[in-house]
Amino acid sequence: MAVLLGRKLGMTGFITETGEYVPCTVIEAGPCPVVLRRTLERDGYEAIQIGFEPIPPRKVNRPLAGHFAKAGVQPHRYLREFRGVDANVGDVLTVAQFQPGDRVKISATSIGRGFQGVVKRHHFAGVGMATHGQSDRTRAPGSIGASSFPSRVFPGMRMAGRMGGRRTTIRNLEVLRVIEEDNLLLVKGSIPGAPNALVEIVKLS
C-alpha cells in the first residue's frame, strides 16, 4: 500500500488525450521520510511514521530533536502514522509510488464555515412562503418535534450549528497525472481542505 503526506495547492483543469476537460486538484506530495516503525512486540501494533515539510532544527523541542536524530532524519513539521505499509526507517516515500489511473482516498480538515443555519448546513429549503405573514421565515428550520410526547428533542436532530472544520475523507479519487520532478499529483475532482492544507493520501488496493 502506498501512502504519502502532501499539501493542497489549489484547483485547475486537465485536458485528457481525448480532448475532455477535467477539473482536478494539484497536490504537492512528499518527499516523506520514514521516521519510525511501530512493531507488534514493542508497541502492540504495526505501523510506520512519516514526516513532511523539512524545518530547521531550531524549530523543534529537545524530545522531537532526539526522535529525528535517532532516525537520522532532518526535522519535519508534520508527523503521521499509517498502518499496513512495508517500509523501513530512513526510506523516503515519493510520488513515484503512484501512477495515472490509480485510485486513492484523501483525508484533510475541511474548511471551517463557522456557525451556520439549517439552509446552508443541511440544505433545508426553509419554511418557504413570504406571504401569509411569513416574511421572516424563509430560512427557518420549522418544527423540530412533537409537543406533550415525548416532550423533548431527539439526539441528532438537524439544526443550526458549527459547520466544517472537521476531518473529512473522500474515497475513490482518480490520479490523473504524476509529475515526479516537482513532487506533484493531479487528482480528479475536489478534495477536502483549504489551499495549503495538509492532506493524507492512501492508495486503494
Backbone hydrogen bonds, N-H to C=O, Kabsch-Sander energy under -0.5 kcal/mol:
donor,donor_aa,acceptor,acceptor_aa,energy
4,L,201,I,-2.0
6,G,199,V,-2.3
7,R,28,E,-2.4
8,K,197,A,-2.4
9,L,26,V,-2.7
10,G,26,V,-1.1
12,T,24,C,-2.7
14,F,22,V,-2.8
16,T,14,F,-0.6
16,T,20,E,-2.6
19,G,16,T,-1.8
22,V,14,F,-3.4
22,V,20,E,-0.6
24,C,12,T,-2.8
25,T,187,V,-3.0
26,V,10,G,-3.0
27,I,25,T,-0.5
27,I,185,L,-2.6
28,E,7,R,-2.7
29,A,27,I,-0.9
29,A,183,N,-2.1
30,G,5,L,-2.1
30,G,28,E,-0.5
32,C,93,L,-2.9
34,V,91,D,-2.9
35,V,33,P,-0.6
35,V,49,Q,-3.0
36,L,49,Q,-1.4
38,R,47,A,-2.9
43,D,39,T,-2.7
44,G,39,T,-0.8
44,G,40,L,-0.8
45,Y,39,T,-0.9
47,A,38,R,-1.1
48,I,82,F,-2.5
49,Q,36,L,-3.0
50,I,80,R,-2.7
51,G,33,P,-2.0
52,F,78,Y,-1.7
55,I,75,P,-2.3
59,K,56,P,-2.0
60,V,57,P,-1.6
65,A,61,N,-2.5
66,G,62,R,-2.5
67,H,63,P,-1.9
68,F,64,L,-2.6
69,A,65,A,-2.4
70,K,66,G,-2.3
71,A,67,H,-1.0
72,G,68,F,-0.9
72,G,69,A,-0.6
73,V,68,F,-2.4
77,R,52,F,-0.6
77,R,53,E,-2.8
78,Y,52,F,-2.1
80,R,50,I,-2.2
82,F,48,I,-2.5
87,A,85,V,-0.9
90,G,34,V,-2.5
91,D,88,N,-2.1
93,L,32,C,-3.0
93,L,91,D,-0.5
97,Q,94,T,-1.5
98,F,95,V,-2.0
101,G,175,V,-3.2
102,D,99,Q,-2.3
104,V,173,L,-2.6
105,K,202,V,-2.6
106,I,170,I,-2.4
107,S,200,E,-2.1
108,A,168,T,-2.1
110,S,108,A,-0.6
110,S,166,R,-2.6
113,R,163,M,-3.0
114,G,163,M,-0.8
116,Q,114,G,-0.5
116,Q,161,G,-2.7
121,R,117,G,-2.6
122,H,118,V,-2.0
123,H,119,V,-0.7
124,F,118,V,-1.7
127,V,137,R,-1.3
129,M,127,V,-0.8
134,Q,131,T,-1.1
137,R,134,Q,-1.7
140,A,137,R,-1.5
151,S,147,S,-0.6
154,F,152,R,-0.5
157,M,154,F,-1.3
159,M,157,M,-0.7
161,G,116,Q,-2.2
163,M,114,G,-2.4
168,T,108,A,-3.1
170,I,106,I,-2.4
173,L,104,V,-2.8
175,V,102,D,-2.6
176,L,174,E,-0.6
176,L,186,L,-3.1
177,R,186,L,-1.3
179,I,184,L,-2.5
180,E,178,V,-0.7
182,D,179,I,-0.8
183,N,180,E,-1.0
184,L,179,I,-2.3
185,L,27,I,-2.5
186,L,177,R,-2.5
187,V,25,T,-2.5
187,V,185,L,-0.6
188,K,174,E,-3.0
189,G,23,P,-2.6
196,N,8,K,-4.3
197,A,194,A,-2.0
199,V,6,G,-2.6
200,E,107,S,-2.5
201,I,4,L,-3.1
202,V,105,K,-2.3
203,K,2,A,-3.2
204,L,103,R,-3.0
